[in-house]
Amino acid sequence: MRIARRSLFFLGLAIVSLLLLEPTPAEFRWVNLSMAGLALFWFVLLSIEDLSQRRQRPTRGPEGGETE
């Protein structure tokens, strides 16, 4: 199983947002948490989409034509 680049991008954004939580002033930490939550939301959705598309791809038959 391989995760697509766009999913990993949002996972990276979530990690960076959480790493920046400590140096952020207390009154603005909600921004980091909300951005991390939003990035994790997109990571999960895009991963599910990628996994579902991989299972639905048609396979090639012995003559090179697509079969279901």
Backbone as XML, in Angstrom:
<?xml version="1.0"?>
<chain id="A" units="angstrom">
  <residue number="1" name="MET">
    <atom name="N" x="0.854" y="-1.174" z="0.000"/>
    <atom name="CA" x="0.000" y="0.000" z="0.000"/>
    <atom name="C" x="0.902" y="1.239" z="0.000"/>
  </residue>
  <residue number="2" name="ARG">
    <atom name="N" x="0.594" y="2.161" z="-0.890"/>
    <atom name="CA" x="1.384" y="3.377" z="-1.025"/>
    <atom name="C" x="0.469" y="4.587" z="-0.907"/>
  </residue>
  <residue number="3" name="ILE">
    <atom name="N" x="0.919" y="5.575" z="-0.151"/>
    <atom name="CA" x="0.120" y="6.785" z="0.042"/>
    <atom name="C" x="0.563" y="7.822" z="-0.984"/>
  </residue>
  <residue number="4" name="ALA">
    <atom name="N" x="-0.393" y="8.521" z="-1.571"/>
    <atom name="CA" x="-0.103" y="9.507" z="-2.605"/>
    <atom name="C" x="0.599" y="10.731" z="-2.019"/>
  </residue>
  <residue number="5" name="ARG">
    <atom name="N" x="1.253" y="11.491" z="-2.892"/>
    <atom name="CA" x="2.000" y="12.672" z="-2.455"/>
    <atom name="C" x="1.110" y="13.730" z="-1.832"/>
  </residue>
  <residue number="6" name="ARG">
    <atom name="N" x="-0.064" y="13.944" z="-2.411"/>
    <atom name="CA" x="-0.918" y="15.003" z="-1.873"/>
    <atom name="C" x="-1.396" y="14.664" z="-0.465"/>
  </residue>
  <residue number="7" name="SER">
    <atom name="N" x="-1.612" y="13.391" z="-0.170"/>
    <atom name="CA" x="-1.976" y="12.992" z="1.191"/>
    <atom name="C" x="-0.823" y="13.243" z="2.155"/>
  </residue>
  <residue number="8" name="LEU">
    <atom name="N" x="0.382" y="12.892" z="1.724"/>
    <atom name="CA" x="1.554" y="13.115" z="2.574"/>
    <atom name="C" x="1.820" y="14.594" z="2.796"/>
  </residue>
  <residue number="9" name="PHE">
    <atom name="N" x="1.497" y="15.426" z="1.810"/>
    <atom name="CA" x="1.655" y="16.867" z="1.966"/>
    <atom name="C" x="0.808" y="17.376" z="3.129"/>
  </residue>
  <residue number="10" name="PHE">
    <atom name="N" x="-0.449" y="16.946" z="3.189"/>
    <atom name="CA" x="-1.327" y="17.406" z="4.267"/>
    <atom name="C" x="-0.909" y="16.815" z="5.611"/>
  </residue>
  <residue number="11" name="LEU">
    <atom name="N" x="-0.374" y="15.605" z="5.606"/>
    <atom name="CA" x="0.154" y="15.039" z="6.847"/>
    <atom name="C" x="1.343" y="15.860" z="7.332"/>
  </residue>
  <residue number="12" name="GLY">
    <atom name="N" x="2.206" y="16.266" z="6.410"/>
    <atom name="CA" x="3.338" y="17.115" z="6.764"/>
    <atom name="C" x="2.901" y="18.461" z="7.309"/>
  </residue>
  <residue number="13" name="LEU">
    <atom name="N" x="1.865" y="19.042" z="6.700"/>
    <atom name="CA" x="1.342" y="20.314" z="7.207"/>
    <atom name="C" x="0.816" y="20.175" z="8.637"/>
  </residue>
  <residue number="14" name="ALA">
    <atom name="N" x="0.157" y="19.079" z="8.911"/>
    <atom name="CA" x="-0.359" y="18.857" z="10.263"/>
    <atom name="C" x="0.781" y="18.729" z="11.267"/>
  </residue>
  <residue number="15" name="ILE">
    <atom name="N" x="1.831" y="18.034" z="10.880"/>
    <atom name="CA" x="2.978" y="17.864" z="11.778"/>
    <atom name="C" x="3.661" y="19.201" z="12.040"/>
  </residue>
  <residue number="16" name="VAL">
    <atom name="N" x="3.854" y="19.988" z="10.982"/>
    <atom name="CA" x="4.489" y="21.300" z="11.149"/>
    <atom name="C" x="3.635" y="22.204" z="12.039"/>
  </residue>
  <residue number="17" name="SER">
    <atom name="N" x="2.316" y="22.172" z="11.850"/>
    <atom name="CA" x="1.434" y="22.995" z="12.679"/>
    <atom name="C" x="1.537" y="22.609" z="14.150"/>
  </residue>
  <residue number="18" name="LEU">
    <atom name="N" x="1.642" y="21.320" z="14.420"/>
    <atom name="CA" x="1.760" y="20.874" z="15.811"/>
    <atom name="C" x="3.144" y="21.181" z="16.388"/>
  </residue>
  <residue number="19" name="LEU">
    <atom name="N" x="4.187" y="21.126" z="15.550"/>
    <atom name="CA" x="5.525" y="21.471" z="16.032"/>
    <atom name="C" x="5.637" y="22.955" z="16.367"/>
  </residue>
  <residue number="20" name="LEU">
    <atom name="N" x="4.895" y="23.783" z="15.661"/>
    <atom name="CA" x="4.917" y="25.224" z="15.916"/>
    <atom name="C" x="3.977" y="25.638" z="17.052"/>
  </residue>
  <residue number="21" name="LEU">
    <atom name="N" x="3.340" y="24.687" z="17.669"/>
    <atom name="CA" x="2.403" y="24.993" z="18.750"/>
    <atom name="C" x="3.110" y="25.608" z="19.956"/>
  </residue>
  <residue number="22" name="GLU">
    <atom name="N" x="4.276" y="25.078" z="20.308"/>
    <atom name="CA" x="4.988" y="25.548" z="21.497"/>
    <atom name="C" x="5.478" y="26.991" z="21.373"/>
  </residue>
  <residue number="23" name="PRO">
    <atom name="N" x="6.118" y="27.403" z="20.275"/>
    <atom name="CA" x="6.587" y="28.802" z="20.211"/>
    <atom name="C" x="5.488" y="29.821" z="19.900"/>
  </residue>
  <residue number="24" name="THR">
    <atom name="N" x="4.300" y="29.363" z="19.610"/>
    <atom name="CA" x="3.204" y="30.276" z="19.297"/>
    <atom name="C" x="2.661" y="30.896" z="20.589"/>
  </residue>
  <residue number="25" name="PRO">
    <atom name="N" x="2.351" y="32.187" z="20.581"/>
    <atom name="CA" x="1.737" y="32.801" z="21.764"/>
    <atom name="C" x="0.423" y="32.092" z="22.128"/>
  </residue>
  <residue number="26" name="ALA">
    <atom name="N" x="0.140" y="32.057" z="23.400"/>
    <atom name="CA" x="-1.007" y="31.300" z="23.912"/>
    <atom name="C" x="-2.330" y="31.738" z="23.286"/>
  </residue>
  <residue number="27" name="GLU">
    <atom name="N" x="-2.466" y="33.007" z="22.983"/>
    <atom name="CA" x="-3.745" y="33.482" z="22.440"/>
    <atom name="C" x="-3.980" y="33.065" z="20.987"/>
  </residue>
  <residue number="28" name="PHE">
    <atom name="N" x="-2.910" y="32.597" z="20.305"/>
    <atom name="CA" x="-3.055" y="32.188" z="18.910"/>
    <atom name="C" x="-2.859" y="30.698" z="18.696"/>
  </residue>
  <residue number="29" name="ARG">
    <atom name="N" x="-2.753" y="29.919" z="19.745"/>
    <atom name="CA" x="-2.551" y="28.473" z="19.588"/>
    <atom name="C" x="-3.747" y="27.771" z="18.968"/>
  </residue>
  <residue number="30" name="TRP">
    <atom name="N" x="-4.910" y="28.372" z="19.070"/>
    <atom name="CA" x="-6.099" y="27.780" z="18.453"/>
    <atom name="C" x="-5.946" y="27.729" z="16.937"/>
  </residue>
  <residue number="31" name="VAL">
    <atom name="N" x="-5.184" y="28.659" z="16.381"/>
    <atom name="CA" x="-4.968" y="28.661" z="14.934"/>
    <atom name="C" x="-4.156" y="27.432" z="14.543"/>
  </residue>
  <residue number="32" name="ASN">
    <atom name="N" x="-3.092" y="27.139" z="15.279"/>
    <atom name="CA" x="-2.279" y="25.955" z="14.991"/>
    <atom name="C" x="-3.100" y="24.675" z="15.106"/>
  </residue>
  <residue number="33" name="LEU">
    <atom name="N" x="-3.901" y="24.594" z="16.160"/>
    <atom name="CA" x="-4.705" y="23.391" z="16.358"/>
    <atom name="C" x="-5.767" y="23.227" z="15.271"/>
  </residue>
  <residue number="34" name="SER">
    <atom name="N" x="-6.386" y="24.318" z="14.880"/>
    <atom name="CA" x="-7.408" y="24.211" z="13.840"/>
    <atom name="C" x="-6.786" y="23.871" z="12.482"/>
  </residue>
  <residue number="35" name="MET">
    <atom name="N" x="-5.603" y="24.414" z="12.191"/>
    <atom name="CA" x="-4.930" y="24.095" z="10.931"/>
    <atom name="C" x="-4.455" y="22.643" z="10.920"/>
  </residue>
  <residue number="36" name="ALA">
    <atom name="N" x="-3.976" y="22.158" z="12.050"/>
    <atom name="CA" x="-3.569" y="20.754" z="12.140"/>
    <atom name="C" x="-4.780" y="19.844" z="11.965"/>
  </residue>
  <residue number="37" name="GLY">
    <atom name="N" x="-5.906" y="20.208" z="12.577"/>
    <atom name="CA" x="-7.119" y="19.413" z="12.418"/>
    <atom name="C" x="-7.617" y="19.405" z="10.988"/>
  </residue>
  <residue number="38" name="LEU">
    <atom name="N" x="-7.576" y="20.552" z="10.343"/>
    <atom name="CA" x="-8.010" y="20.637" z="8.951"/>
    <atom name="C" x="-7.085" y="19.840" z="8.033"/>
  </residue>
  <residue number="39" name="ALA">
    <atom name="N" x="-5.788" y="19.926" z="8.272"/>
    <atom name="CA" x="-4.836" y="19.166" z="7.461"/>
    <atom name="C" x="-5.012" y="17.662" z="7.666"/>
  </residue>
  <residue number="40" name="LEU">
    <atom name="N" x="-5.263" y="17.225" z="8.896"/>
    <atom name="CA" x="-5.516" y="15.805" z="9.143"/>
    <atom name="C" x="-6.809" y="15.349" z="8.490"/>
  </residue>
  <residue number="41" name="PHE">
    <atom name="N" x="-7.808" y="16.211" z="8.493"/>
    <atom name="CA" x="-9.067" y="15.906" z="7.822"/>
    <atom name="C" x="-8.826" y="15.634" z="6.330"/>
  </residue>
  <residue number="42" name="TRP">
    <atom name="N" x="-8.069" y="16.523" z="5.660"/>
    <atom name="CA" x="-7.779" y="16.332" z="4.231"/>
    <atom name="C" x="-6.881" y="15.126" z="4.002"/>
  </residue>
  <residue number="43" name="PHE">
    <atom name="N" x="-5.954" y="14.862" z="4.909"/>
    <atom name="CA" x="-5.107" y="13.679" z="4.791"/>
    <atom name="C" x="-5.948" y="12.406" z="4.778"/>
  </residue>
  <residue number="44" name="VAL">
    <atom name="N" x="-6.879" y="12.315" z="5.712"/>
    <atom name="CA" x="-7.720" y="11.117" z="5.804"/>
    <atom name="C" x="-8.614" y="10.995" z="4.572"/>
  </residue>
  <residue number="45" name="LEU">
    <atom name="N" x="-9.255" y="12.087" z="4.163"/>
    <atom name="CA" x="-10.139" y="12.037" z="3.001"/>
    <atom name="C" x="-9.393" y="11.674" z="1.728"/>
  </residue>
  <residue number="46" name="LEU">
    <atom name="N" x="-8.250" y="12.272" z="1.498"/>
    <atom name="CA" x="-7.497" y="11.977" z="0.281"/>
    <atom name="C" x="-6.921" y="10.565" z="0.303"/>
  </residue>
  <residue number="47" name="SER">
    <atom name="N" x="-6.557" y="10.064" z="1.479"/>
    <atom name="CA" x="-6.069" y="8.686" z="1.580"/>
    <atom name="C" x="-7.179" y="7.697" z="1.277"/>
  </residue>
  <residue number="48" name="ILE">
    <atom name="N" x="-8.372" y="7.959" z="1.791"/>
    <atom name="CA" x="-9.515" y="7.087" z="1.502"/>
    <atom name="C" x="-9.833" y="7.110" z="0.021"/>
  </residue>
  <residue number="49" name="GLU">
    <atom name="N" x="-9.814" y="8.300" z="-0.584"/>
    <atom name="CA" x="-10.080" y="8.410" z="-2.017"/>
    <atom name="C" x="-9.053" y="7.637" z="-2.832"/>
  </residue>
  <residue number="50" name="ASP">
    <atom name="N" x="-7.798" y="7.758" z="-2.465"/>
    <atom name="CA" x="-6.740" y="7.070" z="-3.193"/>
    <atom name="C" x="-6.874" y="5.557" z="-3.068"/>
  </residue>
  <residue number="51" name="LEU">
    <atom name="N" x="-7.175" y="5.078" z="-1.877"/>
    <atom name="CA" x="-7.329" y="3.637" z="-1.681"/>
    <atom name="C" x="-8.537" y="3.087" z="-2.435"/>
  </residue>
  <residue number="52" name="SER">
    <atom name="N" x="-9.621" y="3.846" z="-2.479"/>
    <atom name="CA" x="-10.811" y="3.364" z="-3.189"/>
    <atom name="C" x="-10.597" y="3.367" z="-4.695"/>
  </residue>
  <residue number="53" name="GLN">
    <atom name="N" x="-9.844" y="4.324" z="-5.228"/>
    <atom name="CA" x="-9.579" y="4.352" z="-6.663"/>
    <atom name="C" x="-8.651" y="3.226" z="-7.076"/>
  </residue>
  <residue number="54" name="ARG">
    <atom name="N" x="-7.739" y="2.865" z="-6.256"/>
    <atom name="CA" x="-6.814" y="1.779" z="-6.600"/>
    <atom name="C" x="-7.533" y="0.440" z="-6.687"/>
  </residue>
  <residue number="55" name="ARG">
    <atom name="N" x="-8.550" y="0.254" z="-5.913"/>
    <atom name="CA" x="-9.287" y="-1.013" z="-5.955"/>
    <atom name="C" x="-10.252" y="-1.084" z="-7.128"/>
  </residue>
  <residue number="56" name="GLN">
    <atom name="N" x="-10.649" y="0.062" z="-7.661"/>
    <atom name="CA" x="-11.618" y="0.083" z="-8.751"/>
    <atom name="C" x="-10.974" y="0.144" z="-10.128"/>
  </residue>
  <residue number="57" name="ARG">
    <atom name="N" x="-9.668" y="0.270" z="-10.218"/>
    <atom name="CA" x="-9.016" y="0.363" z="-11.515"/>
    <atom name="C" x="-9.182" y="-0.946" z="-12.273"/>
  </residue>
  <residue number="58" name="PRO">
    <atom name="N" x="-9.517" y="-0.858" z="-13.534"/>
    <atom name="CA" x="-9.650" y="-2.087" z="-14.321"/>
    <atom name="C" x="-8.275" y="-2.695" z="-14.603"/>
  </residue>
  <residue number="59" name="THR">
    <atom name="N" x="-8.259" y="-4.000" z="-14.745"/>
    <atom name="CA" x="-7.019" y="-4.696" z="-15.053"/>
    <atom name="C" x="-6.929" y="-4.931" z="-16.554"/>
  </residue>
  <residue number="60" name="ARG">
    <atom name="N" x="-5.756" y="-5.108" z="-17.045"/>
    <atom name="CA" x="-5.551" y="-5.367" z="-18.474"/>
    <atom name="C" x="-5.625" y="-6.862" z="-18.724"/>
  </residue>
  <residue number="61" name="GLY">
    <atom name="N" x="-6.336" y="-7.195" z="-19.773"/>
    <atom name="CA" x="-6.454" y="-8.599" z="-20.173"/>
    <atom name="C" x="-5.203" y="-9.057" z="-20.919"/>
  </residue>
  <residue number="62" name="PRO">
    <atom name="N" x="-5.175" y="-10.310" z="-21.348"/>
    <atom name="CA" x="-3.992" y="-10.846" z="-22.031"/>
    <atom name="C" x="-3.740" y="-10.176" z="-23.383"/>
  </residue>
  <residue number="63" name="GLU">
    <atom name="N" x="-4.758" y="-9.583" z="-23.991"/>
    <atom name="CA" x="-4.603" y="-8.948" z="-25.298"/>
    <atom name="C" x="-4.382" y="-7.448" z="-25.167"/>
  </residue>
  <residue number="64" name="GLY">
    <atom name="N" x="-4.237" y="-6.929" z="-23.976"/>
    <atom name="CA" x="-3.998" y="-5.514" z="-23.774"/>
    <atom name="C" x="-5.272" y="-4.710" z="-23.591"/>
  </residue>
  <residue number="65" name="GLY">
    <atom name="N" x="-6.435" y="-5.305" z="-23.778"/>
    <atom name="CA" x="-7.694" y="-4.610" z="-23.584"/>
    <atom name="C" x="-8.082" y="-4.592" z="-22.129"/>
  </residue>
  <residue number="66" name="GLU">
    <atom name="N" x="-8.928" y="-3.662" z="-21.784"/>
    <atom name="CA" x="-9.352" y="-3.557" z="-20.382"/>
    <atom name="C" x="-10.477" y="-4.539" z="-20.102"/>
  </residue>
  <residue number="67" name="THR">
    <atom name="N" x="-10.410" y="-5.181" z="-18.963"/>
    <atom name="CA" x="-11.466" y="-6.081" z="-18.500"/>
    <atom name="C" x="-11.912" y="-5.624" z="-17.138"/>
  </residue>
  <residue number="68" name="GLU">
    <atom name="N" x="-13.071" y="-6.062" z="-16.736"/>
    <atom name="CA" x="-13.576" y="-5.665" z="-15.410"/>
    <atom name="C" x="-13.441" y="-6.768" z="-14.425"/>
  </residue>
</chain>
